[in-house]
Amino acid sequence: MSDTEYTALKNSLSTKNQAAVETKKNDSTGGSTGSTANLATSGAWQFVYQLGTDASAIKGLGALNLSGTLPNGQSLMLSMAPWTSGNTQINPTINFALRNTSVSVIANGSVQTVQENRSGQDMPLNLAISNPTLSLSADQVTNLTSQQDFNGVLVWTIQNVPVMPR
């Protein structure tokens, strides 16, 4: 992620989350193994909603593919900014399974830990994430109109695992 992209994402977060992300960015200088973290993503999800129907569990089509290496002592983090269509904005929640763990990410810019590696060795990441569900609150559904396309971005980052005081 470029510095410009990072700054734009950080500025979309609340002040509290901006400080947390800046701290994590400054702390992410390397894992305990000295290995280099890497992550590549491909694919996309598509969600189709029919006005007037239940918006609490809209099934997604497609798959996201993650590949790379998560070194020991590092975490895979996920955030999602609000989705936009012209001047309209929504904050959906997306739920999916990752390595038999349920993940829920809200489009409010908050950063969530998805996977921690405390195994003592590098963890390969070769994942296809499919069958997501998207949910919208009733007040957000009232802002939707027919033939409206929203775009959203998931931001994956790799950070050092926080060391807990003993």
Phi and psi in degrees as GROMACS dihedral restraints (atoms count N, CA, C in turn):
[ dihedral_restraints ]
;  ai    aj    ak    al  type     phi  dphi    fc
    3     4     5     6     1   -74.0    20    10
    4     5     6     7     1   162.9    20    10
    6     7     8     9     1   -60.5    20    10
    7     8     9    10     1   -36.8    20    10
    9    10    11    12     1   -65.1    20    10
   10    11    12    13     1   -45.4    20    10
   12    13    14    15     1   -64.0    20    10
   13    14    15    16     1   -41.6    20    10
   15    16    17    18     1   -61.4    20    10
   16    17    18    19     1   -46.0    20    10
   18    19    20    21     1   -63.4    20    10
   19    20    21    22     1   -41.6    20    10
   21    22    23    24     1   -62.8    20    10
   22    23    24    25     1   -43.8    20    10
   24    25    26    27     1   -64.6    20    10
   25    26    27    28     1   -46.9    20    10
   27    28    29    30     1   -59.2    20    10
   28    29    30    31     1   -40.4    20    10
   30    31    32    33     1   -68.9    20    10
   31    32    33    34     1   -18.4    20    10
   33    34    35    36     1   -82.4    20    10
   34    35    36    37     1    -7.7    20    10
   36    37    38    39     1   -90.6    20    10
   37    38    39    40     1   162.4    20    10
   39    40    41    42     1   -65.6    20    10
   40    41    42    43     1   161.3    20    10
   42    43    44    45     1   -57.3    20    10
   43    44    45    46     1   -41.4    20    10
   45    46    47    48     1   -61.9    20    10
   46    47    48    49     1   -45.9    20    10
   48    49    50    51     1   -71.5    20    10
   49    50    51    52     1   -30.2    20    10
   51    52    53    54     1   -59.6    20    10
   52    53    54    55     1   -45.1    20    10
   54    55    56    57     1   -63.9    20    10
   55    56    57    58     1   -41.1    20    10
   57    58    59    60     1   -65.4    20    10
   58    59    60    61     1   -42.7    20    10
   60    61    62    63     1   -66.8    20    10
   61    62    63    64     1   -41.4    20    10
   63    64    65    66     1   -63.1    20    10
   64    65    66    67     1   -41.0    20    10
   66    67    68    69     1   -62.7    20    10
   67    68    69    70     1   -45.5    20    10
   69    70    71    72     1   -66.1    20    10
   70    71    72    73     1   -36.8    20    10
   72    73    74    75     1   -63.0    20    10
   73    74    75    76     1   -44.5    20    10
   75    76    77    78     1   -67.4    20    10
   76    77    78    79     1   -27.6    20    10
   78    79    80    81     1   -87.1    20    10
   79    80    81    82     1    -7.2    20    10
   81    82    83    84     1   -93.7    20    10
   82    83    84    85     1    55.9    20    10
   84    85    86    87     1   -90.3    20    10
   85    86    87    88     1    -7.6    20    10
   87    88    89    90     1   158.7    20    10
   88    89    90    91     1   151.6    20    10
   90    91    92    93     1   -82.7    20    10
   91    92    93    94     1   172.8    20    10
   93    94    95    96     1   -70.7    20    10
   94    95    96    97     1   -18.0    20    10
   96    97    98    99     1   -87.7    20    10
   97    98    99   100     1   -11.5    20    10
   99   100   101   102     1    78.5    20    10
  100   101   102   103     1     0.6    20    10
  102   103   104   105     1   -74.1    20    10
  103   104   105   106     1   157.0    20    10
  105   106   107   108     1   -92.6    20    10
  106   107   108   109     1   128.0    20    10
  108   109   110   111     1   -77.1    20    10
  109   110   111   112     1   144.5    20    10
  111   112   113   114     1  -149.4    20    10
  112   113   114   115     1   151.0    20    10
  114   115   116   117     1  -150.8    20    10
  115   116   117   118     1   130.0    20    10
  117   118   119   120     1  -123.7    20    10
  118   119   120   121     1   140.9    20    10
  120   121   122   123     1  -125.4    20    10
  121   122   123   124     1   151.3    20    10
  123   124   125   126     1  -153.4    20    10
  124   125   126   127     1   166.4    20    10
  126   127   128   129     1    89.8    20    10
  127   128   129   130     1  -178.3    20    10
  129   130   131   132     1  -160.5    20    10
  130   131   132   133     1   157.9    20    10
  132   133   134   135     1  -108.6    20    10
  133   134   135   136     1   149.0    20    10
  135   136   137   138     1  -130.0    20    10
  136   137   138   139     1   132.2    20    10
  138   139   140   141     1  -118.5    20    10
  139   140   141   142     1   129.4    20    10
  141   142   143   144     1  -117.1    20    10
  142   143   144   145     1   123.3    20    10
  144   145   146   147     1  -116.8    20    10
  145   146   147   148     1   133.3    20    10
  147   148   149   150     1   -99.2    20    10
  148   149   150   151     1   121.3    20    10
  150   151   152   153     1   -51.5    20    10
  151   152   153   154     1   138.6    20    10
  153   154   155   156     1    89.9    20    10
  154   155   156   157     1    -3.3    20    10
  156   157   158   159     1  -102.8    20    10
  157   158   159   160     1   172.9    20    10
  159   160   161   162     1   -64.6    20    10
  160   161   162   163     1   127.6    20    10
  162   163   164   165     1  -106.6    20    10
  163   164   165   166     1    18.8    20    10
  165   166   167   168     1   -87.5    20    10
  166   167   168   169     1   -14.6    20    10
  168   169   170   171     1  -156.0    20    10
  169   170   171   172     1    71.9    20    10
  171   172   173   174     1   -82.2    20    10
  172   173   174   175     1   119.2    20    10
  174   175   176   177     1   -74.9    20    10
  175   176   177   178     1   137.8    20    10
  177   178   179   180     1   -96.4    20    10
  178   179   180   181     1   151.6    20    10
  180   181   182   183     1  -110.2    20    10
  181   182   183   184     1   152.6    20    10
  183   184   185   186     1    93.1    20    10
  184   185   186   187     1  -176.3    20    10
  186   187   188   189     1  -145.7    20    10
  187   188   189   190     1   147.9    20    10
  189   190   191   192     1  -103.3    20    10
  190   191   192   193     1   136.1    20    10
  192   193   194   195     1  -114.4    20    10
  193   194   195   196     1   129.3    20    10
  195   196   197   198     1  -117.0    20    10
  196   197   198   199     1   134.0    20    10
  198   199   200   201     1  -142.7    20    10
  199   200   201   202     1   146.6    20    10
  201   202   203   204     1   153.5    20    10
  202   203   204   205     1  -155.9    20    10
  204   205   206   207     1  -134.2    20    10
  205   206   207   208     1   130.0    20    10
  207   208   209   210     1  -108.1    20    10
  208   209   210   211     1   103.2    20    10
  210   211   212   213     1   -64.3    20    10
  211   212   213   214     1   157.3    20    10
  213   214   215   216     1   -55.9    20    10
  214   215   216   217     1   139.8    20    10
  216   217   218   219     1    84.4    20    10
  217   218   219   220     1    10.6    20    10
  219   220   221   222     1  -126.6    20    10
  220   221   222   223     1   159.5    20    10
  222   223   224   225     1  -121.6    20    10
  223   224   225   226     1   145.9    20    10
  225   226   227   228     1   -92.1    20    10
  226   227   228   229     1   121.5    20    10
  228   229   230   231     1  -112.8    20    10
  229   230   231   232     1   155.0    20    10
  231   232   233   234     1  -140.2    20    10
  232   233   234   235     1   137.4    20    10
  234   235   236   237     1  -142.3    20    10
  235   236   237   238     1   162.1    20    10
  237   238   239   240     1  -148.3    20    10
  238   239   240   241     1   124.6    20    10
  240   241   242   243     1   -81.5    20    10
  241   242   243   244     1   164.6    20    10
  243   244   245   246     1   -55.0    20    10
  244   245   246   247     1   149.8    20    10
  246   247   248   249     1   -88.0    20    10
  247   248   249   250     1   147.2    20    10
  249   250   251   252     1  -129.8    20    10
  250   251   252   253     1   152.4    20    10
  252   253   254   255     1  -146.7    20    10
  253   254   255   256     1   101.9    20    10
  255   256   257   258     1    62.1    20    10
  256   257   258   259     1  -122.8    20    10
  258   259   260   261     1   -95.0    20    10
  259   260   261   262     1     1.6    20    10
  261   262   263   264     1   -94.6    20    10
  262   263   264   265     1   139.6    20    10
  264   265   266   267     1  -130.8    20    10
  265   266   267   268     1   139.8    20    10
  267   268   269   270     1  -129.7    20    10
  268   269   270   271     1   158.2    20    10
  270   271   272   273     1  -123.2    20    10
  271   272   273   274     1    75.4    20    10
  273   274   275   276     1   -72.5    20    10
  274   275   276   277     1   163.7    20    10
  276   277   278   279     1  -112.3    20    10
  277   278   279   280     1   132.7    20    10
  279   280   281   282     1  -114.1    20    10
  280   281   282   283     1   132.9    20    10
  282   283   284   285     1  -117.0    20    10
  283   284   285   286     1   138.3    20    10
  285   286   287   288     1  -157.2    20    10
  286   287   288   289     1   166.5    20    10
  288   289   290   291     1  -102.4    20    10
  289   290   291   292     1   138.0    20    10
  291   292   293   294     1  -134.8    20    10
  292   293   294   295     1   113.3    20    10
  294   295   296   297     1    50.4    20    10
  295   296   297   298     1    51.7    20    10
  297   298   299   300     1    62.6    20    10
  298   299   300   301     1    20.1    20    10
  300   301   302   303     1  -119.0    20    10
  301   302   303   304     1   133.4    20    10
  303   304   305   306     1   -78.4    20    10
  304   305   306   307     1   129.2    20    10
  306   307   308   309     1  -118.4    20    10
  307   308   309   310     1   136.4    20    10
  309   310   311   312     1  -130.8    20    10
  310   311   312   313     1   121.0    20    10
  312   313   314   315     1  -122.4    20    10
  313   314   315   316     1   133.6    20    10
  315   316   317   318     1  -106.9    20    10
  316   317   318   319     1   137.7    20    10
  318   319   320   321     1   -79.0    20    10
  319   320   321   322     1    63.0    20    10
  321   322   323   324     1  -127.8    20    10
  322   323   324   325     1    10.2    20    10
  324   325   326   327     1    85.8    20    10
  325   326   327   328     1    -3.6    20    10
  327   328   329   330     1   -70.2    20    10
  328   329   330   331     1   146.9    20    10
  330   331   332   333     1   -99.0    20    10
  331   332   333   334     1   131.7    20    10
  333   334   335   336     1  -123.7    20    10
  334   335   336   337     1   139.1    20    10
  336   337   338   339     1   -78.1    20    10
  337   338   339   340     1   125.2    20    10
  339   340   341   342     1  -100.9    20    10
  340   341   342   343     1   -39.8    20    10
  342   343   344   345     1  -149.1    20    10
  343   344   345   346     1   130.1    20    10
  345   346   347   348     1  -110.0    20    10
  346   347   348   349     1   143.4    20    10
  348   349   350   351     1  -115.4    20    10
  349   350   351   352     1   104.2    20    10
  351   352   353   354     1  -120.2    20    10
  352   353   354   355     1    29.4    20    10
  354   355   356   357     1   -81.4    20    10
  355   356   357   358     1   -15.4    20    10
  357   358   359   360     1    91.6    20    10
  358   359   360   361     1    -4.3    20    10
  360   361   362   363     1  -145.3    20    10
  361   362   363   364     1   165.0    20    10
  363   364   365   366     1   -62.1    20    10
  364   365   366   367     1   144.6    20    10
  366   367   368   369     1  -112.1    20    10
  367   368   369   370     1   118.1    20    10
  369   370   371   372     1   -71.5    20    10
  370   371   372   373     1   141.6    20    10
  372   373   374   375     1  -114.7    20    10
  373   374   375   376     1   105.8    20    10
  375   376   377   378     1  -136.2    20    10
  376   377   378   379     1    83.4    20    10
  378   379   380   381     1  -124.8    20    10
  379   380   381   382     1   138.6    20    10
  381   382   383   384     1  -112.7    20    10
  382   383   384   385     1   117.5    20    10
  384   385   386   387     1  -105.6    20    10
  385   386   387   388     1   111.5    20    10
  387   388   389   390     1  -127.9    20    10
  388   389   390   391     1   177.9    20    10
  390   391   392   393     1    59.1    20    10
  391   392   393   394     1    43.3    20    10
  393   394   395   396     1   -77.0    20    10
  394   395   396   397     1   161.2    20    10
  396   397   398   399     1  -125.2    20    10
  397   398   399   400     1   146.5    20    10
  399   400   401   402     1  -118.0    20    10
  400   401   402   403     1   139.4    20    10
  402   403   404   405     1  -129.8    20    10
  403   404   405   406     1   144.8    20    10
  405   406   407   408     1  -125.4    20    10
  406   407   408   409     1   141.8    20    10
  408   409   410   411     1   -74.3    20    10
  409   410   411   412     1   159.4    20    10
  411   412   413   414     1   -58.4    20    10
  412   413   414   415     1   -39.4    20    10
  414   415   416   417     1   -67.3    20    10
  415   416   417   418     1   -28.0    20    10
  417   418   419   420     1   -76.4    20    10
  418   419   420   421     1   -33.4    20    10
  420   421   422   423     1   -62.2    20    10
  421   422   423   424     1   -34.2    20    10
  423   424   425   426     1   -64.6    20    10
  424   425   426   427     1   -18.2    20    10
  426   427   428   429     1   -86.9    20    10
  427   428   429   430     1    -5.4    20    10
  429   430   431   432     1   -86.1    20    10
  430   431   432   433     1   145.7    20    10
  432   433   434   435     1  -128.2    20    10
  433   434   435   436     1   165.3    20    10
  435   436   437   438     1   -63.4    20    10
  436   437   438   439     1   145.7    20    10
  438   439   440   441     1    62.3    20    10
  439   440   441   442     1    31.6    20    10
  441   442   443   444     1  -101.4    20    10
  442   443   444   445     1   129.3    20    10
  444   445   446   447     1  -109.0    20    10
  445   446   447   448     1   128.6    20    10
  447   448   449   450     1  -108.2    20    10
  448   449   450   451     1   147.0    20    10
  450   451   452   453     1  -119.8    20    10
  451   452   453   454     1   136.0    20    10
  453   454   455   456     1  -138.0    20    10
  454   455   456   457     1   156.7    20    10
  456   457   458   459     1  -128.7    20    10
  457   458   459   460     1   131.0    20    10
  459   460   461   462     1   -92.8    20    10
  460   461   462   463     1   132.4    20    10
  462   463   464   465     1  -112.6    20    10
  463   464   465   466     1   113.9    20    10
  465   466   467   468     1   -97.5    20    10
  466   467   468   469     1   130.9    20    10
  468   469   470   471     1  -135.1    20    10
  469   470   471   472     1   157.6    20    10
  471   472   473   474     1  -116.3    20    10
  472   473   474   475     1   127.7    20    10
  474   475   476   477     1  -129.9    20    10
  475   476   477   478     1   162.5    20    10
  477   478   479   480     1   -67.6    20    10
  478   479   480   481     1   142.3    20    10
  480   481   482   483     1   -70.9    20    10
  481   482   483   484     1   128.5    20    10
  483   484   485   486     1   -60.6    20    10
  484   485   486   487     1   139.7    20    10
  486   487   488   489     1   -91.0    20    10
  487   488   489   490     1   122.3    20    10
  489   490   491   492     1   -85.3    20    10
  490   491   492   493     1   133.6    20    10
  492   493   494   495     1   -62.7    20    10
  493   494   495   496     1   146.5    20    10
